[in-house]
């Protein structure tokens, strides 16, 4: 393996681990009958409100690692690599993973509360990374000068509009993840400042 790739894997190993998990789950589900087969989706842990009502709360977590069709996986993996590498660099490995998981759970929870459809995907967690990066950028004027935060805000707005215009997109998960990422990152940054002030 090229040295550059090895170094990148060391720096962004959480991001690539999440990509690997999503890809392996997708492959196993394809072999089990297809990721667009509702029975396969339900068996592997997609968000289904009636089953969550019956006590299968673990679906709020497992649904974040399931994708419905290759295009769904492709778009989310691309977004995860782009945003994940940046967020992992900004927040560090552990805090990045916490933000990702909390955002995904927040997205699943809001989708469960307001979206009755069978759904799955990493979109809530990815929107959470977007929210976290924007919160981080609000504390760093240099980020605004690069135009990065403005570009991310535009991407966010376009995705939310798409979610309203096109059917089949779980906007509740997107919004839940976005706010989950913003809240968790703000809390983590606050705790970091508190620790720094003690030293």
N, C-alpha and C positions, 0 to 999 in steps of 0.2 A: 504493500500500500504506500502511496506517495506520502512523504513526510508532512506536506501541507495538510493533507486529509487527516492524518493522524493527529496533528496539532488541533485542527478544527474540532475533531471528535472529543478531544480532551477539554476544550474550552466550552463546547456546547453539548456535552454528553446527555444532559437531561432532555433537551429539545429532540435530539436524535433517538433517544430511548422512547420518547412518546410517539415519534413517527413510526418507529419499529413496532411498538405495541399495536397501533392503529392498523398498520399494514398486515401484521400477522393475524389479527382478529378478522380483518376483511378477507384474507385468503382462506382461513378456516371456514368462515361463513359461506364463501363461494363454493367450497368443496362440499359443504353440508346441504346445499340446495339453492344457494343464491341469496345475495344481500337485498334483493327486492322482493323476496318471498316473505309475506307477513308472518308465516309460521316460524320461519328461521329467525326473523327479527325478534319475535316474542321469546323464542327459546333462548336466544343468546343475551337477552336483557334489555331490549329497547324499552323506551318509556311508554307504558300502557296504563292509563289512569285507573282502570278497574282493578288491575292486579296490584297496583300500588295501594289502592284503597283496601285491598285484602291483606296488606302487610308486607308486600314485597318492596320495601323502601330501598333496597340495594339497587333497584333499577335506576334511581336517580344518579348513581355513580356509573353503572355499567353502560348506560345509554350514551355516555360521552365518548366511548371507544368504538362505537358501531357506526357504520356509514351505509347509506342506502344507494347502492350503485357506485360504479367506478368514478364517474364525474364528481360526485359528492366527495368521495375520498380524495381525489386529485386536488380539487380546489382547497379543501381544508388542510391537506398536507403542505401545499404550497404556502398558504397563509401561516401555518404553524412554523414552518422553517423561517419565513421572513420575519414574523413578529417574535417568534420564540427566541431566536438567536439574539435579537436586540434586547428583549426583556431579560433573558438569562444573563447577558452582559451587565445590564443596569442594576439588577436586583440580586444577583448571585444565584447559585444553583438551588439552594434550599428554599429561599423565599420565592423564587420563580415557580417552583413546583407547587408551593402552597397557594400562590395566586391562581395558577392554572386550575388546580383541583377545586378550590373554593369557587372560582368563577363558573366552572362547569356544573358544580352542584347547584349554585344559585340559578343558573340558566335552566337546569332541569326542574328545579322547584317552581319557578315562575311559570314555566311551560305546563307543569302538572296542575298548578292552581288555575290557570286561565286558558290553557290550550288542550282541548279534549282529544286531539288526533294522536295516533301512534307516531312516535317520532324518535329520532336518534341523531347523533353527530357531535363533533367537537366544536361546533360553531359557538356555543355559549362560552366555552373556555377560551376560544380564540378572541371573541369580542372582549372577554375579560382582560386579555393581554393588551388589547388596544386601549381599553380604559386605563389600565395600569400605566402604560407608557405615557399617555396624555397627562395623568396625574403627576408622574415623575417630571415631565417636561414643564409643567406649570411652575415648578420650583427652580427651574434652570433656564434663565433668559437666553442662554446660548442655544438651547434647543429651538426656541422660537425664531432666532435669527437664521438658523439653517433651513427653515421652512418645513422641517420634518413634522412638527405637531400640526401645522396647518394642513399638510398633505394627509396626515392620518385622520384628521377631523373630516376632510372631504371624502375620504374612503368610507369612513363611518356613515356619513350622511347618505352616500350613494347606496350602500348596503341596506340601510334602513328603508329607503325609498323602494328599493327592489323588493324588500320583504312585504311592503304594503301593496305594491302593484301586482306582483306575481303570486299565484297560489302555490301551496306546498312548501313555503318557507316559514319556519317557526320563529316569527319575530319576537315572541314572548321569551324564548330561550336566548335570543340575541340580546334583548334588553336586560334580562336577568343577569346574563354573563357580564355585560358591560358594567352594570352597577356593582356586581360582585367584585369585578377586577378593580374598579375605582375605589371601593370601600376597603378591600383587603390591602391594596397597595398603600393607600393613605394611612391605614393603621400601622402597617409595617414600617413605613417611613417615619411616622411619629415615634414609634418605639425605638427606632434606630437613633433618632435625634435625642431622645430622652437618655439613652445609654451613653451617647457621646457627651452630653452635658454633665453626666456624673463623673467623667474622667478628666 
